[in-house]
Amino acid sequence: MRIGSIEVLPVLDGTGREPAAEVLTRPGVSDAWSCHAEHLDADGVLTLDLGAFLVRTGDRTVLVDAGVGTIDNGKYAGGGLLDSLRGHGLGPDDVTDVVFTHLHFDHVGWATTKGRVVFPNATYRVHADDWAHFVSSPTADPGAVRKLSPLEPRLEVFDGEVTLAPGLTARPAPGHTPGSTVYVVSSGDERALLLGDVVHSVVELGERDWEAVFDVDPVAACAVRNALADEVADSTDLVVGAHFPGLRFGRVVTAFGNRTFRAI
C-alpha cells in the first residue's frame, strides 16, 4: 500500500480467537451477529489478526504497534512478527521508531523479550495517558510494568496531536484506553488512518451502537468510533483496524443512510 510517497505494509504476527457474542455486542439487540455470520466460524468465534504496520517515510522506518509476541495460550498465538519483518527485507536493527496505538498485551508483545528491548535503535512513543494507566500509576498492571519498563530509556510520550515522522501524525482517540491513538498517514492529497483498537471488527463501522468488552470507557469509545467513521465516510480516505482480516485497508461507504466497510 502506498499513500502518496509513503509505503505502509502489514506485518503479521499471529491470531486471536474470541467468542464474538461475548466481546462485541449491541445493547438491546439479542443476536447482533445474525446479519454478520460471514465474519465468524461455525462456532461463532471471531478471528482477530494480530500484528503491526510498517511505515516507510523519508529516512524513517516506523513500526506501528508490536504484535502479541511469543504468547501461545490456546486463544492468542503470535511469534511471526520478526519473520514477517524479514519478509520486507528488514531486521530489528533497521526500525527507527516504534509507536503504539495503545498498550494492551496484543500490541506490545515484541517491544521487549525477557527484559531486553527488541528494536535497539528505535525511539518508542506512546500517549502519556496510556503510559500512566498501564505502567507508572499505583494501580498499573504488573505484567505491563515488567514488559514495558525496559523501554523507559528510549521512551518519548506525547499528550496531544503531534507529527512524529514525515506524513505520520498521532491523533488521540481516547475510549478504548485512556491514551488510545489513531495514526494518520498523509502524503499529497492521499490519507490513511491506522485505527488501532478504536475498531476491532469491520462490523463496528456499520451499526452505530456496537460495544466492545475491552473498552475502558465504552461511551467515549463509541463516540470516537462513530466520529471517525463519519469523517471518512464516502471519501477517498483509507482505514484499517489493528485486527482486520489480513490487516487489509478499505473505505467506509454509505448507502441509504447505512455505513459499511469495503476492503480494497
C-alpha positions in Angstrom: 0.0 0.0 0.0 1.3 3.4 -0.9 -0.1 6.7 0.4 1.5 9.2 -1.9 5.2 8.8 -1.3 4.8 6.8 1.9 4.7 3.0 2.0 2.5 1.2 4.5 2.9 -2.6 4.9 1.1 -5.1 7.2 3.4 -7.1 9.5 1.5 -10.2 10.6 2.4 -11.8 13.9 -0.4 -14.3 14.7 -4.1 -14.6 15.5 -6.5 -14.3 18.4 -9.8 -16.1 18.8 -12.8 -14.6 20.7 -16.4 -15.7 21.1 -18.0 -12.8 19.1 -21.2 -12.6 21.1 -19.3 -12.1 24.3 -16.8 -9.5 23.2 -18.8 -7.3 20.7 -22.4 -6.6 21.5 -25.2 -4.2 20.6 -27.3 -3.1 23.6 -30.9 -4.3 23.2 -30.1 -6.5 20.2 -30.2 -10.1 21.3 -28.5 -11.6 18.3 -26.3 -8.8 16.9 -24.2 -11.2 14.8 -27.1 -12.8 12.9 -26.5 -10.4 10.0 -22.8 -10.8 10.1 -22.2 -14.6 10.2 -19.8 -14.4 7.4 -17.2 -12.9 9.8 -17.4 -15.8 12.2 -16.6 -19.5 12.1 -19.2 -22.2 12.7 -18.8 -21.9 16.5 -19.4 -18.1 16.5 -15.8 -17.3 17.0 -14.3 -14.1 15.7 -10.7 -14.5 14.5 -8.6 -11.4 15.1 -5.4 -10.9 13.1 -2.5 -9.7 15.2 0.5 -7.7 14.1 1.7 -4.3 13.2 2.1 -1.9 10.4 5.4 -0.9 8.8 5.5 2.8 7.7 8.4 3.8 5.5 8.6 7.6 5.2 11.6 9.7 4.4 14.6 8.1 6.2 12.4 6.6 8.9 11.2 3.1 9.3 8.3 3.1 11.7 6.6 0.2 13.3 3.0 1.0 14.5 2.4 -1.5 17.3 4.4 -4.6 18.1 2.1 -7.6 17.9 1.4 -10.1 20.6 4.9 -11.6 20.9 5.6 -15.3 21.6 2.4 -15.9 23.5 0.5 -19.2 22.6 -2.2 -19.8 25.2 -4.8 -21.5 23.0 -6.6 -18.3 22.5 -3.9 -15.9 21.3 -0.9 -17.1 19.4 1.9 -15.0 17.9 5.6 -15.4 17.1 5.6 -14.4 13.4 6.3 -10.7 13.5 10.1 -10.8 13.1 9.8 -13.3 10.3 7.2 -11.0 8.6 9.5 -8.1 9.1 12.4 -10.0 7.5 10.0 -10.7 4.6 10.0 -7.0 4.0 13.8 -7.0 4.0 14.2 -5.6 7.5 15.6 -6.7 10.8 15.1 -5.3 14.3 18.1 -3.0 14.0 16.5 -1.3 11.0 13.5 0.0 12.8 13.9 3.7 13.8 10.7 4.2 15.6 8.0 2.1 17.4 4.8 3.9 18.1 1.9 2.4 19.9 -1.8 2.8 19.4 -2.2 1.7 23.0 -0.6 -0.7 25.4 -2.7 -3.8 25.6 -0.7 -7.0 25.6 -1.5 -7.9 22.0 0.0 -4.6 20.7 3.3 -4.6 22.7 4.4 -8.2 22.5 7.6 -7.6 20.6 8.5 -4.4 22.4 10.7 -6.4 24.8 11.5 -10.0 25.4 12.9 -11.3 28.6 13.6 -7.8 29.7 15.5 -6.9 26.5 14.4 -4.2 24.1 13.8 -6.0 20.7 14.3 -2.9 18.5 17.5 -1.5 19.9 17.9 1.5 17.6 14.3 2.7 17.9 12.7 5.5 19.8 9.4 4.3 21.4 6.4 6.6 21.6 3.0 6.4 23.2 0.4 8.7 24.6 1.2 9.8 28.2 -2.2 8.7 29.5 -1.6 5.1 28.4 1.9 5.0 29.9 0.4 6.3 33.2 -2.5 3.8 33.1 -0.5 0.7 32.2 2.9 1.4 33.7 3.5 4.3 36.1 0.3 4.6 38.1 0.0 2.9 41.5 -2.7 0.6 40.0 -0.7 -0.3 37.0 -0.8 -3.9 35.8 2.4 -5.8 37.0 2.6 -7.7 33.7 2.6 -4.5 31.7 5.2 -3.0 34.1 7.5 -5.9 33.5 7.0 -5.9 29.8 7.3 -2.1 29.2 9.6 -0.7 31.9 12.7 -1.6 29.9 11.6 0.9 27.2 11.9 3.9 29.5 15.5 5.0 28.4 14.2 5.1 24.8 10.7 6.3 25.5 9.0 9.6 24.5 5.4 10.3 25.4 3.0 12.8 23.8 -0.3 14.2 25.1 -1.9 15.8 22.0 -2.0 15.6 18.3 1.6 15.6 17.0 3.6 14.8 13.9 6.1 12.0 14.8 7.6 11.5 11.3 7.1 13.0 7.9 3.5 12.4 7.0 2.8 10.4 10.2 0.6 12.2 12.8 -0.6 10.8 16.2 -4.2 11.7 16.9 -5.5 11.0 20.4 -8.7 8.9 20.4 -9.4 8.0 24.0 -12.0 5.5 25.0 -10.7 2.0 24.3 -7.9 3.0 26.6 -7.1 6.4 28.2 -4.4 7.2 25.6 -5.7 5.2 22.6 -4.3 6.8 19.5 -5.1 6.8 15.8 -2.2 7.3 13.4 -2.9 9.4 10.3 -0.7 8.8 7.3 -0.8 11.6 4.7 1.1 12.5 1.6 -0.1 14.9 -1.1 -3.9 14.6 -1.2 -3.9 11.0 0.0 -4.7 9.9 3.5 -5.0 6.7 5.5 -6.0 6.1 9.1 -4.5 3.3 11.3 -7.3 3.0 13.8 -5.8 0.6 16.3 -8.5 -0.8 18.5 -10.9 2.1 18.0 -12.5 -0.7 15.9 -12.0 -4.4 16.5 -14.1 -5.8 13.6 -15.3 -4.3 10.4 -18.9 -4.6 11.7 -18.4 -1.7 14.1 -18.1 0.6 11.1 -21.7 -0.3 10.2 -24.2 -0.1 13.0 -23.5 2.8 15.4 -24.2 1.1 18.7 -21.6 -1.7 19.0 -19.8 -2.0 22.3 -16.5 -3.8 22.9 -15.9 -5.5 26.3 -12.3 -4.4 26.0 -13.1 -0.7 26.1 -12.1 1.2 29.3 -14.7 3.8 28.6 -17.4 2.4 26.3 -19.3 5.7 25.9 -16.2 7.6 24.8 -15.0 4.7 22.6 -18.4 4.6 20.8 -18.3 8.3 20.3 -14.8 8.3 18.9 -15.5 5.3 16.6 -18.6 6.9 15.1 -17.0 10.3 14.7 -14.1 8.8 12.8 -16.3 6.6 10.7 -18.5 9.6 9.8 -15.4 11.7 9.0 -14.0 9.3 6.4 -17.3 8.0 5.0 -17.7 8.4 1.2 -14.2 9.9 1.0 -11.1 8.7 -0.6 -9.6 8.1 2.9 -8.4 4.6 3.6 -8.9 3.0 7.0 -7.7 -0.2 8.7 -8.2 -1.6 12.2 -5.5 -3.4 14.1 -7.3 -6.7 13.9 -9.0 -6.6 10.4 -8.7 -9.7 8.3 -5.3 -9.7 6.7 -4.7 -6.2 8.1 -6.4 -5.0 4.9 -7.3 -1.4 4.2 -10.7 -0.3 2.9 -13.1 2.6 2.7 -16.3 3.4 4.6 -19.2 3.9 2.2 -22.8 4.8 2.9 -26.0 3.7 1.1 -29.5 4.7 2.2 -28.0 6.2 5.4 -26.2 3.0 6.4 -22.4 2.7 6.6 -20.3 -0.3 5.6 -16.6 -1.1 5.2 -15.4 -2.3 1.8 -11.9 -3.8 1.7 -9.7 -2.9 -1.3 
